[in-house]
Amino acid sequence: MDYNIGIGEYMISRRRGDRLITHALGSCVAVTFYLKDKNIGGMIHIALPKAKEAIIDIKKRGYYADVGLPLMINELKSKYGCNLNELDIRMFGGADSINPKDQFRIGEKNLLVVEAILKDYALKFDKTETGGVKSRTIEMDLQTGVIKIRKQSIVI
């Protein structure tokens, strides 16, 4: 079954036929987790780096990197019995604005915070599909662990 992971959402599954999909990652960051031996996969779609710096309170558990990522990592360990060091972890998104005067640099900040959190857990990860000025749609097949990436131009 296909599951669309929206902004601020995450999902973990162990069903072989499932595909986790998130669309149009611009400055947002998606992190995928896959454990082949147990056929467990997960994806989170992060919008902003830190909840404590936010001016609005968002109730979605994955909206902020500093809240959602630890929740998901702890769930992978406690509920799904994953050895965190065996997970294949990948980062996607964190694109730069096409506006050269952008002062917020949300994509860059998201990547820095996500990377710091993963390092705090001593987790190895791949971030080869981050940055740049393209929007990305990510599709993860839980049967194989293969991730398909479609890139689109960012339009504002």
Protein Blocks (a to p, Z undefined) as FASTA:
>chain_A
ZZdddehiacddfbfkbccddehiakbccdddddfklopacddddfbfblklpcbdcfbf
klpmklmmmmmmmmmmmmnopafklpccddeejiacfbfklmklmmmmmmmmmmmmmmmn
opacdfkbgghjbdcdddddfknopacdddddddZZ
